[in-house]
Amino acid sequence: MIEQTLVIIKPDGLTRSLAGRIIQRFEDKQLQISQIKKEELSQAQLREHYHHLIEQPFFPKLMSYMMEGPVLLMVIEGENAITRTRKIVGVTDPMEAEMGSLRGDFGVDKTRNLIHASDSVDTAHEEIVRFFGE
């Protein structure tokens, strides 16, 4: 099944010059980038995107981190793109992520974990519309 998913290379991925290596991992797995843009996210965009985390004690740290600089927003598509992308990305905590995953290889901690990827078809659609429109 062909799917689309949203991937965000977070500020540390750009400041550490990892965007090319990250994109290569998706392309190596025959996933296509159908849309891409570099953008500094506003506080309003981030509050909407992370609305499910607002009550968490780490939320202010997350907001600060995500506003450190621009991010790279991408729509990635392909066969079972959501599951395959999340496998490439790895689990949230880089200390628990498998080596060979992006977070396992390049992540620093639970906050500075390099990348975001949608977790379901519904979430992917919602996030793509949020950042790229209909």
Beta strands, then each sheet from edge to edge (+ up, - down):
strand 1: 2-9
strand 2: 32-39
strand 3: 71-79
strand 4: 115-117
sheet 1: 2+ 3- 1+ 4-
end
